[in-house]
Amino acid sequence: MKTYIKGSSAERELMLLLKDKGFSIARIAGSGGRRTPFDIIAIKRGNILVFEVKAWKTKPVIDKKKIEHMIRWCNNAGAIGIVAWRKDNKWFVMKINEFINKSDRWLSLKEFIELF
């Protein structure tokens, strides 16, 4: 499967999972570019989550400048930045601040969503 198709399929799958848990969601057109450094925005009861979605077999890698842009965007918007990783048909998530510190503390998407 081509990278773009695989990535956009993963984004749509995550959107449906979040919607089923009561989030208002939007997929960002042209995500990852200069204007918007993430793929999905999800809002529930005032909690704003922004997701950078990766569907890789190995641990995701994100360009340092993109991470810094995402952190600035989140700080400005009062949002929580999340890396969402789809591996072997399972979803794992980590806050962007933990991701940049090279943490290995991935949560299952189910565990994470229950916090909201």
Backbone bond lengths (Angstrom), bond angles and torsions (degrees), N, CA, C in turn:
res aa  C-N    CA-C-N  psi(-1)  N-CA   C-N-CA  omega(-1)  CA-C   N-CA-C  phi
1 M - - - 1.453 - - 1.528 108.23 -
2 K 1.303 116.38 134.23 1.462 120.28 -179.71 1.527 109.99 -64.51
3 T 1.311 115.78 149.18 1.462 122.08 -174.97 1.521 112.71 -55.84
4 Y 1.349 117.37 -47.12 1.466 119.82 -178.18 1.523 110.89 -62.35
5 I 1.326 116.59 -44.67 1.468 120.53 -178.80 1.524 110.06 -64.76
6 K 1.327 116.72 -43.31 1.465 120.82 178.77 1.524 110.48 -60.98
7 G 1.332 116.68 -44.36 1.462 120.69 -179.54 1.511 112.80 -66.12
8 S 1.327 117.32 -44.65 1.468 119.68 -178.98 1.522 111.04 -69.07
9 S 1.331 117.77 -32.81 1.471 120.34 175.70 1.525 110.34 -64.79
10 A 1.324 116.51 -41.77 1.467 120.60 178.02 1.526 110.37 -64.23
11 E 1.321 117.22 -40.51 1.472 120.78 178.15 1.525 110.74 -60.80
12 R 1.325 116.72 -45.85 1.474 119.70 179.82 1.526 111.50 -64.57
13 E 1.324 116.80 -38.64 1.466 120.46 177.87 1.529 110.69 -62.41
14 L 1.323 116.78 -45.91 1.464 120.67 179.30 1.526 110.47 -62.43
15 M 1.320 116.83 -40.38 1.469 120.16 178.42 1.524 111.06 -57.60
16 L 1.321 117.01 -44.96 1.467 120.35 180.00 1.524 111.41 -64.25
17 L 1.329 117.09 -40.65 1.468 120.25 178.30 1.525 111.00 -62.28
18 L 1.324 116.83 -42.70 1.463 120.93 179.23 1.526 111.20 -67.81
19 K 1.316 116.63 -41.92 1.468 120.86 178.71 1.524 110.60 -60.37
20 D 1.335 116.57 -41.73 1.467 120.82 178.83 1.526 112.43 -63.59
21 K 1.330 117.32 -20.70 1.467 122.03 178.24 1.525 112.40 -98.11
22 G 1.330 116.69 12.84 1.456 120.55 172.75 1.514 116.38 92.17
23 F 1.317 117.80 8.98 1.461 120.61 178.33 1.521 110.46 -83.35
24 S 1.320 116.38 145.27 1.460 122.41 166.01 1.522 104.92 -86.85
25 I 1.329 116.55 129.44 1.457 119.33 -170.11 1.516 112.33 -131.84
26 A 1.328 115.53 156.17 1.464 121.63 173.12 1.521 108.22 -150.33
27 R 1.315 114.36 138.68 1.465 120.95 172.82 1.520 106.73 -92.84
28 I 1.296 117.13 133.61 1.456 122.06 -173.62 1.524 110.44 -90.16
29 A 1.333 116.16 121.13 1.463 121.09 177.41 1.521 109.48 -66.35
30 G 1.311 116.32 136.41 1.461 119.98 178.94 1.506 112.97 65.89
31 S 1.317 116.60 26.99 1.462 119.94 -176.55 1.522 110.75 -61.02
32 G 1.293 113.63 155.33 1.446 120.29 -180.00 1.520 112.99 85.37
33 G 1.305 116.46 -1.23 1.457 120.18 -179.94 1.511 111.74 -87.50
34 R 1.300 114.55 -161.33 1.466 119.61 -177.41 1.519 112.61 -70.06
35 R 1.316 116.53 -35.35 1.469 119.18 -174.97 1.520 112.97 -78.34
36 T 1.313 116.60 -43.97 1.459 120.11 -174.40 1.523 109.87 -129.62
37 P 1.321 117.83 113.03 1.463 120.91 -173.43 1.526 114.68 -89.77
38 F 1.325 117.95 28.87 1.460 120.47 179.89 1.522 109.20 -150.75
39 D 1.342 116.00 172.65 1.463 121.92 -173.68 1.522 114.22 -101.27
40 I 1.324 116.80 -37.51 1.469 121.43 -173.33 1.520 109.32 -136.50
41 I 1.321 115.23 142.36 1.466 120.93 170.47 1.529 106.84 -117.40
42 A 1.324 116.15 134.60 1.465 121.92 -179.59 1.529 108.31 -132.97
43 I 1.326 115.74 133.64 1.466 120.74 -176.92 1.523 109.03 -129.57
44 K 1.325 114.99 135.16 1.463 120.63 176.59 1.519 108.20 -150.12
45 R 1.325 116.66 122.04 1.464 123.51 178.01 1.524 112.77 47.88
46 G 1.315 116.34 45.76 1.457 120.91 176.91 1.516 115.26 84.50
47 N 1.315 117.91 -7.83 1.465 121.40 176.50 1.522 108.93 -87.28
48 I 1.313 116.13 122.67 1.462 121.75 -179.59 1.524 107.97 -107.18
49 L 1.319 115.78 118.66 1.455 121.80 178.72 1.522 108.48 -116.62
50 V 1.318 117.04 134.75 1.460 120.55 174.28 1.525 107.79 -120.95
51 F 1.317 115.23 134.74 1.457 121.84 -173.03 1.516 112.40 -116.36
52 E 1.306 115.80 130.83 1.461 122.57 164.82 1.524 104.58 -99.75
53 V 1.321 116.91 117.97 1.460 122.21 -171.47 1.525 110.34 -101.46
54 K 1.322 115.55 132.26 1.462 122.05 176.23 1.524 108.85 -129.53
55 A 1.326 116.30 138.06 1.464 121.93 177.80 1.527 107.21 -125.92
56 W 1.316 115.36 75.44 1.459 121.94 -175.10 1.525 110.36 -121.33
57 K 1.314 115.52 155.06 1.463 120.39 175.83 1.526 111.31 -75.14
58 T 1.319 115.66 -30.07 1.464 120.52 179.84 1.526 109.40 -106.16
59 K 1.323 115.80 168.12 1.466 119.65 179.30 1.519 110.16 -53.33
60 P 1.328 116.33 137.64 1.462 118.84 -178.45 1.525 112.85 -68.03
61 V 1.312 113.47 149.33 1.457 122.40 175.12 1.520 106.39 -123.87
62 I 1.323 116.49 133.78 1.464 120.88 179.55 1.520 107.75 -129.08
63 D 1.305 115.42 135.20 1.456 122.49 179.37 1.531 110.51 -54.75
64 K 1.319 116.10 136.64 1.470 121.87 -177.02 1.528 111.96 -57.43
65 K 1.330 117.87 -41.45 1.467 120.69 -179.98 1.523 111.20 -64.49
66 K 1.321 116.64 -37.52 1.463 120.18 178.30 1.531 110.33 -66.14
67 I 1.324 116.51 -41.29 1.470 120.36 177.70 1.527 110.31 -61.97
68 E 1.321 116.41 -46.75 1.468 120.13 179.65 1.524 111.32 -60.80
69 H 1.325 117.13 -40.66 1.465 121.53 177.70 1.526 110.33 -63.12
70 M 1.328 116.41 -42.94 1.466 120.49 179.52 1.529 110.80 -63.55
71 I 1.324 117.37 -42.01 1.467 120.98 179.42 1.526 110.43 -63.42
72 R 1.325 117.21 -44.73 1.476 120.07 177.73 1.525 110.45 -60.84
73 W 1.330 117.23 -44.43 1.464 121.59 -179.58 1.529 109.55 -60.64
74 C 1.322 116.56 -46.39 1.470 121.03 -179.60 1.523 111.33 -63.00
75 N 1.313 117.70 -43.45 1.465 120.83 178.45 1.520 111.03 -60.97
76 N 1.307 117.03 -41.86 1.464 121.79 179.55 1.528 111.84 -66.23
77 A 1.330 117.01 -38.22 1.468 121.77 -175.13 1.526 113.34 -92.41
78 G 1.314 117.86 -8.89 1.460 119.88 -174.90 1.520 111.47 71.41
79 A 1.331 116.13 33.24 1.465 121.97 -176.78 1.525 110.69 -104.86
80 I 1.318 114.88 163.10 1.459 122.48 174.88 1.526 107.09 -104.48
81 G 1.316 116.59 121.72 1.464 121.48 178.60 1.515 110.80 -86.33
82 I 1.329 115.54 133.15 1.459 121.76 -175.70 1.526 109.90 -131.46
83 V 1.331 116.12 137.48 1.459 120.85 167.15 1.522 105.87 -98.01
84 A 1.332 116.53 123.45 1.464 121.91 177.75 1.527 107.49 -109.96
85 W 1.321 115.74 126.53 1.463 121.67 -174.29 1.517 108.99 -122.23
86 R 1.317 115.16 121.13 1.467 120.90 176.54 1.521 107.61 -100.65
87 K 1.324 114.79 117.92 1.463 121.14 -179.00 1.518 108.69 -138.07
88 D 1.317 116.15 128.25 1.471 121.69 178.08 1.530 111.76 52.32
89 N 1.323 115.95 44.69 1.471 123.12 178.20 1.525 113.77 63.60
90 K 1.321 117.52 20.28 1.464 122.48 176.22 1.521 108.18 -124.63
91 W 1.335 115.38 152.08 1.463 121.36 179.98 1.518 110.78 -109.30
92 F 1.340 115.03 135.57 1.456 122.92 175.38 1.523 107.97 -128.74
93 V 1.319 116.68 147.77 1.465 120.31 -179.45 1.529 110.61 -135.77
94 M 1.335 114.06 155.61 1.454 120.95 177.00 1.524 107.95 -153.14
95 K 1.324 116.35 139.06 1.463 119.50 175.24 1.523 108.90 -63.48
96 I 1.312 115.14 144.01 1.467 120.96 -175.46 1.527 111.87 -58.95
97 N 1.339 117.73 -34.84 1.470 120.47 179.52 1.526 111.90 -65.86
98 E 1.329 116.97 -33.80 1.462 120.25 176.11 1.527 110.22 -75.03
99 F 1.328 115.65 -36.88 1.461 120.67 -179.99 1.526 111.14 -60.00
100 I 1.333 117.28 -43.74 1.468 119.29 -178.20 1.526 111.81 -69.10
101 N 1.323 116.50 -21.17 1.467 120.30 176.12 1.522 112.13 -89.26
102 K 1.343 115.56 10.96 1.466 123.17 176.29 1.529 113.06 59.62
103 S 1.309 115.29 37.17 1.460 120.91 177.52 1.531 109.73 -68.67
104 D 1.309 116.36 153.98 1.465 121.71 173.18 1.525 110.57 -110.88
105 R 1.316 116.45 18.43 1.468 120.83 -176.49 1.528 111.35 -90.74
106 W 1.317 116.62 66.50 1.457 121.30 177.27 1.523 108.72 -76.77
107 L 1.322 116.62 136.80 1.464 122.45 174.19 1.515 108.31 -102.44
108 S 1.320 115.78 152.05 1.462 117.30 171.10 1.527 107.02 -69.77
109 L 1.307 116.27 151.74 1.464 119.92 178.77 1.523 110.28 -58.43
110 K 1.320 116.80 -39.67 1.469 120.94 -179.70 1.533 110.79 -60.15
111 E 1.326 117.54 -47.16 1.472 121.33 178.24 1.526 110.96 -58.84
112 F 1.313 115.37 -44.02 1.457 120.71 -176.69 1.521 111.75 -66.14
113 I 1.314 117.04 -47.46 1.467 121.38 -176.89 1.524 111.20 -62.74
114 E 1.321 117.08 -31.70 1.466 120.03 179.95 1.529 112.14 -65.10
115 L 1.329 117.54 -16.32 1.464 120.88 177.10 1.527 111.79 -71.76
116 F 1.318 116.89 -15.08 1.459 121.43 -177.36 1.507 109.52 -114.70
